[in-house]
Amino acid sequence: MPDPTAGRGSRLPAEPVPRSLQDRLVDVLRDVRYPAERWEIIAGATTRGADALTACHLARLPYRTYTDLDAVLTGVFGRRPVTPPGPVEPA
């Protein structure tokens, strides 16, 4: 007969929370040294384990030198990405 206490308190693995493309880009480009050429950005993202969708977006970047991560994000999104507002502090 199975032990009734076995498995108590154990939980099913949590479903991974989907991360936005912007969050994934920031994560895989964290170690890139800027200014960086397009190939350096793609190589850095590959080294950090970029998923296929993120790599696809980086492959579409225009050929140029990127001064910083914001410039890369602008290249990917065609504009500066909108960062969700943080908590509002009382005046």
PLY file of the C-alpha trace (Angstrom):
ply
format ascii 1.0
element vertex 91
property float x
property float y
property float z
element edge 90
property int vertex1
property int vertex2
end_header
0.00 0.00 0.00
1.42 3.42 -0.92
2.48 5.73 1.86
-0.27 8.40 2.21
2.26 11.00 3.32
4.42 10.51 0.24
4.24 13.47 -2.07
2.60 15.72 0.52
3.82 19.25 0.22
5.21 18.62 -3.23
3.99 20.89 -5.94
3.75 20.53 -9.63
6.41 22.52 -11.46
5.22 26.05 -12.05
4.42 27.01 -15.60
7.13 29.35 -16.86
5.95 32.92 -17.08
6.25 34.12 -20.67
8.87 36.82 -20.91
8.63 39.67 -23.35
11.00 39.92 -26.28
12.50 43.01 -24.68
13.24 41.11 -21.45
14.85 38.26 -23.41
16.97 40.68 -25.44
18.18 42.48 -22.33
19.07 39.13 -20.77
21.10 37.77 -23.70
22.78 41.10 -24.49
23.83 41.85 -20.93
27.51 40.96 -21.53
27.95 42.63 -24.92
30.53 45.42 -24.86
29.44 48.57 -26.68
29.96 50.07 -29.13
29.38 46.81 -30.99
28.93 45.74 -34.57
25.87 43.72 -35.58
27.90 40.48 -35.71
29.21 41.06 -32.16
25.67 41.51 -30.87
24.48 38.31 -32.57
27.53 36.38 -31.34
27.02 37.64 -27.78
23.36 36.66 -27.80
24.21 33.21 -29.17
26.83 32.72 -26.46
24.23 33.56 -23.80
21.76 31.05 -25.27
19.28 33.22 -27.17
16.12 31.37 -28.13
15.18 31.01 -31.80
12.72 33.92 -31.87
15.15 36.32 -30.19
17.94 35.23 -32.56
15.61 35.78 -35.53
14.90 39.35 -34.44
18.61 40.05 -33.98
19.37 38.62 -37.42
17.12 41.34 -38.89
19.16 44.15 -37.34
20.57 46.62 -39.85
24.32 46.41 -40.44
25.92 49.18 -38.37
27.67 49.93 -35.11
25.37 50.08 -32.08
26.40 52.48 -29.32
24.47 50.80 -26.52
21.67 48.40 -25.66
19.02 51.07 -26.27
20.28 51.44 -29.84
19.93 47.66 -30.34
16.40 47.68 -28.93
15.53 50.58 -31.23
16.94 48.58 -34.16
14.84 45.55 -33.26
11.58 47.37 -32.55
11.99 50.19 -35.07
11.52 52.62 -32.21
12.50 52.79 -28.60
10.50 50.11 -26.75
7.97 51.26 -24.21
8.91 50.33 -20.68
5.90 49.70 -18.46
5.56 52.39 -15.83
6.77 51.56 -12.35
4.90 52.27 -9.18
3.73 55.84 -8.82
5.29 57.59 -5.86
3.17 60.01 -3.86
3.96 63.68 -4.43
0 1
1 2
2 3
3 4
4 5
5 6
6 7
7 8
8 9
9 10
10 11
11 12
12 13
13 14
14 15
15 16
16 17
17 18
18 19
19 20
20 21
21 22
22 23
23 24
24 25
25 26
26 27
27 28
28 29
29 30
30 31
31 32
32 33
33 34
34 35
35 36
36 37
37 38
38 39
39 40
40 41
41 42
42 43
43 44
44 45
45 46
46 47
47 48
48 49
49 50
50 51
51 52
52 53
53 54
54 55
55 56
56 57
57 58
58 59
59 60
60 61
61 62
62 63
63 64
64 65
65 66
66 67
67 68
68 69
69 70
70 71
71 72
72 73
73 74
74 75
75 76
76 77
77 78
78 79
79 80
80 81
81 82
82 83
83 84
84 85
85 86
86 87
87 88
88 89
89 90
